[in-house]
């Protein structure tokens, strides 16, 4: 499938609802447990998504589209959520993510991006030049990756409990 802005937005719009459906109303163990030391729980993932909504995607899109010569992105702290209040209820985090994503998608629409803009470039602190198309594609794939991560972390909570079926449950491998 080739990149289309509308197709990326289809994913970006649905992510908050998918996460809400996966996590709201669950026992705390489902969203607080992780896969081991230095791994993230679903709670951590939601915090990470919030931080990205605040400081990453739209900020970088606007840098690319801006007419100024400075196209350098600020480094993104992928672990910033771990410094936030860890006692907020998961429902509060999900609600915050939904609000931020809705606001960012409204802002994205207001930018009136055209196909001519897709090849405009920003400067990533690690990768160097990146296009707007690559950034927006990454935003959608980033969401899908974290949805998969949440599902995997939750599934692994029952790794031992599934007994011999583990051989047929690819999500529990690795």
N, C-alpha and C positions, 0 to 999 in steps of 0.2 A: 504494500500500500504506500502510495506517495503522500508526502506531507500536505495536509490541508488544515488551515487554522480552525475551521469549524469542527473537524474531526477531533482535533486536540481538545477543543472546548467541550465536546461531548464527554470526554473522560474527566476533565477538570471540574465540570459541573456535578458529576455524579459521586466523586470521591467522598465529600463530606457525608452524604447519605449512606454510602456503603459502610463507612467507618461507624456511623451512628448505629446502623443495623447490626454490625458485628459486635459492638461493645456496650451499648447502652443497656442497662438492666442486668448485666452479668454479675456474678460473684466477683469480688475483688481479685481473687487468685487468677482468674482468667486474663485480666489485663495488667496485673502487677508482676506476674512471673516472667522470667526471661529464659534464655537458652544457656545461661551460665555467666561466669564472670566476664565483664566488659561487653556484654551484649545488651540489647535494648528490649524492654517490655513493650507491649502495645501502648501502655501509658506514655512511655518515653517517645515512641514514634509519633503519637498525636502531638506531644509537646514540640517535637522537631518540625512537624508540618506547620504548626502555628508560627514558629520562629521564621520559617521560610516565607510564609505569607507576609510577615511583617518586614523582613529585611532583604529578601532575595529576588524573587521572580519579577515582580512589577518594577522594583527599583532598577534591576538590570535591563529590563525591556525599555524603560524610559531613558536610560543612559544610551542605549543603542539608537533610539529614535531621536534623541536630542541633537540639535544642530551644533553643539559645542565640539571642540576638538578633543576634549578629554573623554575617552571611551573606556577608561579603566574601571573595572569592577572592584569594589571592596571585597576582601576575603570573607567568605561565609563561615561562621562558626558552627560546624555540624553538630557540636555537642552543647550548644548554649542552653538547650532545654533542661539539662541536668543541673544548671545553676538556678533554675526557677523554683518557685514554691511547689514542693512535691506532695503537698497535702490537699491541693485542689481536687474536688471530685471529678471523676472522668466525664460526667455529664457536662460539667462547666467547661472543661477543655474542649469537648466536642462542639458545644454551642459556640465557643469563641472561634474555633476553626471554621465552622459554617459561616459565621458573620464575616470573618476576614476574607474567606474565599469568595463569598458573594460580592463583597466590596471590590475585591481585586478583579473579578470577572467583569463587573460593571466598568471599572477603570480601563481594563483591556479593551472592551467594546468602544469606549469613548476615544481611544487612540486612533480609531479608523485605519487600522493596519491594512495595507494592500499587499498584493503579491510582489510588488516592486520593493517593498521593505524587507522581505525575507532574507535577502543577501546582505543587508546592512550588518556592520560588524561592531562588536564590543571586544574589550581586551580582558580576558579571564586571568586572574593572578597566577594560575598554575598552567593553563592550557594555551594561553596566548589568544590569538584572534578566534572568535566564535561568531557565528551568524545568529540573527534573530530566529531563523527557522530552527537551528540547532537548540537554542535556548528554550523555545516553546515546546519543541518535541521532547526535550529532556524533562521539562516540567510535567508533562503528561506521563512519561515513562517512570519518572520519580514517584508519582502517585501510585501507579500500578505496582511498582516494586515494593512500596511500603504496605500496600494492601496485601500483597503476597507474603511479606514478612510477618505482618500481624497474624495472618492465618497459619503460617508455619510455626510461629512461636506458640500459638494457642494449641495447635495440634500436638506439638512435642510435649505438652503437659501430660498426655496420655500415652507416651511412648512405651512404657512398660505394661500399661493396662491392656493394650490391644493384643498382647500375646503373640501367637504365631502369625497373625494377620500383618504384622509389621513388614513382612516380605512383599506385601501387595500395596503398601501405603507409601508411595514415593515421597510424600511430604515429610515423612519421618526419617528418610535417609539423610546422611551427612550430619 
